[in-house]
């Protein structure tokens, strides 16, 4: 029984070669066996290795490039229920100011404010929430 060929596994260039060879062979009245013998003797072209190139930047077109965001790291920690309630109150306050914020935004903002404080103010803030 002849071997079946899967067309799904063939690449587009292989299909074009098969179509061209088949048209030439059958146009001349050749049989499929002679076509297969001819294909077996011909060498396939080796694909050229592409050299890696840097993507070219479009000048003055399209959207401006945005800075790459850091990937978020998922960590878990515990907080007092009163602090979670405070987060919800601050989210509501943000909504009143027409800001769309979430808990992560609030925590990040708090960290940045603490970072920019003087040592004296930083120590006061930490002492006021420690229990």
C-alpha positions, -999 to +999 in steps of 0.1 A: +000+000+000+015+034-009+026+057+020+002+086+027+017+120+030+004+146+055-001+180+039-003+196+073+034+188+079+046+202+046+058+237+044+045+262+019+077+261-002+075+223-003+040+225-016+049+250-043+078+227-054+054+197-055+028+216-075+054+228-100+070+194-104+036+177-107+024+201-134+056+197-154+056+159-150+019+153-158+020+178-186+046+157-202+027+125-195+051+112-169+041+088-142+042+095-104+070+069-100+094+089-123+085+121-105+094+105-071+127+092-085+135+127-098+128+143-065+150+118-047+180+127-068+177+164-066+192+182-037+172+205-015+185+241-010+199+247+025+183+277+042+207+305+048+213+314+084+200+348+092+222+372+110+207+387+141+199+424+134+187+451+158+152+463+152+151+496+134+134+524+152+109+544+132+116+581+134+087+604+141+061+577+134+038+557+157+034+559+194+063+571+216+081+543+234+069+539+269+093+529+297+093+492+305+074+485+337+089+463+363+072+429+368+052+428+400+063+405+427+036+387+446+042+386+484+018+381+512+018+398+546-005+403+575-022+436+586-046+446+613-082+447+602-083+484+611-055+490+585-075+472+558-105+494+567-081+524+563-071+512+529-108+510+519-113+546+532-083+559+512-096+541+480-130+559+485-111+592+490-093+586+458-126+580+440-138+613+454-107+629+437-116+610+405-086+587+409-088+550+401-065+534+427-062+501+444-045+488+475-012+482+458-012+518+446-018+531+481+009+510+496+034+521+469+025+557+475+030+553+512+064+537+507+075+566+485+063+592+511+081+574+538+113+572+517+112+610+511+107+619+548+135+631+571+147+605+597+129+623+625+096+623+607+101+587+595+107+576+631+075+595+643+054+578+616+067+543+624+062+549+662+026+561+656+015+528+639+036+503+660+016+486+687 
